[in-house]
Amino acid sequence: MNEMNRSELSKLVKYGWLFLIAGLVINYIYRLVFHSTPIEKIIIGSDMEGYFQYLVHFFIRDWSTFDQMRWTIPYSEGKTLSVFTCGVAILWLPFFLTAHFISIFFGLDTGGYANMYYGFMLVAGIVYTYIGLVFMYKFLREFFEHKVSIITTALFFLATNVFFYSVLLGAGMAHVYSFSMIAIYIYFTHQFFKDSTKKRLILLGVPFALAVLIRPTNIISGLFFFLYGVSSIDTFKERLVFWIKNYWAIVGLFIIGVIVFIPQMAYWHYVTGKFLVYSYQEYGFPNWNAPKFGIVLFGKYNGWLTYTPIVIFGLVGLFILLWKKQMNSLAISLVLLIGIYVNASWWVPTFSAAVGQRAMIDFLPVLAVPLGYAIKQIYGMSRQMKFAFGFVVLIFIFYNIQFGFRYDSWMWWGSPMNWDKFWTTLKF
């Protein structure tokens, strides 16, 4: 890995501040101009509060109340169990403590449930999104020129629901944190296979373990690592020999995972007496034998291709790469196929009142190279074709941002879906 010089670091920090400021301004416009939504909606209720309450109970409230947290499900007599893991809370930790110390210094509400804390969780969502995009760009630069890499990276932000779940009202959900961790993990996976050192194993292992802790289904992305470079039976045999010779890396990755999971296992053991628990209890995957692929991919509520059509370009690029047996396309395909299958088997394959198929945000980083490849091919076309594709891409960007700004969960889910409602959402 090339060491980052001071000039590059300074540039990244400068652009990071600009990204953060722009994100906060966009969020302000969304909440107070379009919807009159208080900032507490970023955290209060549903999954968001499920992550946030770990920090409140650990740093502010009595530890003895960990088995009595509010956003939980009944577990046994007198106890409750959080269905949510603490991965997001771990990533929020520096932002939460900053908000807490500022609140103490200025004599503000220090109970945890106050605007200062909510605001810093929004900042966290924007910051981690930026970090994920930076590592996605760095990964793309291993294969493509600057222009293709920067356009591809920008499209993952502007033309997918990463936009909503980072700067609008979704920064409290888990998805952009998974996106960020998996983008880092993928970048360092590529570096690991250039030079298989312990340092690089740690640099890929920690974000991968955090991604799995954030959402356990992210373990699927581990195939990207274990099948890296596999494109045929012969290359599979070569990779198998590599892992036999480098078994220390598998052992090391397991140890990293155990260490990262210690806080979660400690909580589970405190509440249940067990170190490993399926926290969703009766909720789960009842559709293993009849997965709802149509709903996940094309559904009128949150279909992946319906609401994030830019990924069609990425999938076309992936098909071409598969045919050419290039750029780790087999591992990418398996990650996406299994990810789609798992999501289609979930008890609510629409993932409730979501903006698009939110569960696929986690796997978007593996689609970076296929989308970059598609963009590169478009660049090689005639001027007229580039203009036509560019126009389509601009429509996809407008579609994504407009839907994000107009989205209202009560209107969207409170009555049956119809196309009139769909077009109303997209009007100026």
C-alpha positions, 0 to 999 in steps of 0.5 A: 500500500502506498503511504498517503503523503501530506498533500493527499491527506490535506486534500481528503480532509478539506473535501471531507469538511466540504462533504460534511457541511454540504450534507448538513445543509441538505439535511436542514433543507430536507427536514425544515423546508420539505417536511418540518421534521425534528432532528430527533427523528434521525434516532428516536424509534425503530432500529435507530433507537435500538442502536443508540440505547446501547450508548445511553445505557453504557455511559449514562444510565446504570449498567444494571438496566441493560436487561430493561432497555426500551427498544427491545423484545421480551426475553424472559420474566422481567428481562428484555433483549435487544434484537439489534447488535451494537456495531453501529453504536461502536462506530457512533462512540466518538461522536456520542462522547463528543456530544456528551462532553459538549453538553456537560461543558455548556450545561445542556441536557446530558441524558443522551436523548437530546438534540446535541446527541442526535445532531452528532449521530447525523454527523457520524452518518455523513462522515462514515459515508464519506470515508466509505466513498473515499475507499471506494474511489481508492479501490476503483483507482486500482483498475480505472483512470481518475475520471471513471473512478470519480464518476463511479464513486459519485454515482454510488452517492447521488444515484442510489439510496446511500443519499437518503440514508446518509444526508436526509433521514436515514443516518440513524440506520445501519446501512451506510455504516455497513457500506463504509466498512465493506468499502474499506474491507474490499480495498484492503482485501485487494491490497492483501493479495498484493502483499499478504502481511499481518498488517493488511489482514488487520486492516481488512479484518477489523472493518469486515468484523465490524460490518458483520457486527453491524448486520450479521448478513454482511458475512456474505461479503466474506466470499469476496476475500476467500474467493478473490481472483477465482475465475475457474476450477484451476484458479479455485485450486490455486486459491485453495492452495494459497489458503492452506499455505496461509492458514494463519490468515484464516485463524487471524481473521477469526481472532479479529472477529472474536475480539470485535464481537466481545461487547456484543457477547458480553451483553448477550451473556448478561441478559441471557446467560449465553454468549451467542444468541439469535436475537430476532427470536421468532422473526427470521427467514420463513421464505427460504424455500420460496424467496420473494425475488420479484419483491426484492428486485422489481417490487412496487414497494422498494424493489432494488431495480425499481428504485435504484435503476443505476445498478442496472449499468453495474449488473450489465458490467458484471455480466460482461466481466463474468464472461471475460472472467475478469476483476473478481467477477465470480466472487462479486456475483456470488456475494450479490446473488446470495445477498439477494436470496437472503433478503428475499427470504426475510420475513419482510422482504420489502424491509418495511417503510424503507427508501428503496431496497435498503438492505442492498446498500450494504453490498453496493461496494462489491458492485463498484468495479462492475459499474466502473467498467460500464462507465469506462465502456460508455466513455469509449463510445461515440459522442452521441452515445455518450450524450444519450447515456449521460442523459439517462444517468442524469435522470437516474440521479434526479429520480433518486434525489427527488424520491428521497426528498419527497418520500413520506413513509405515512403517505407511502405505506398508509394506503395501497400502492398505485402509479398515481401515488408514485408519480405524485412523489416525483413531481416538483 
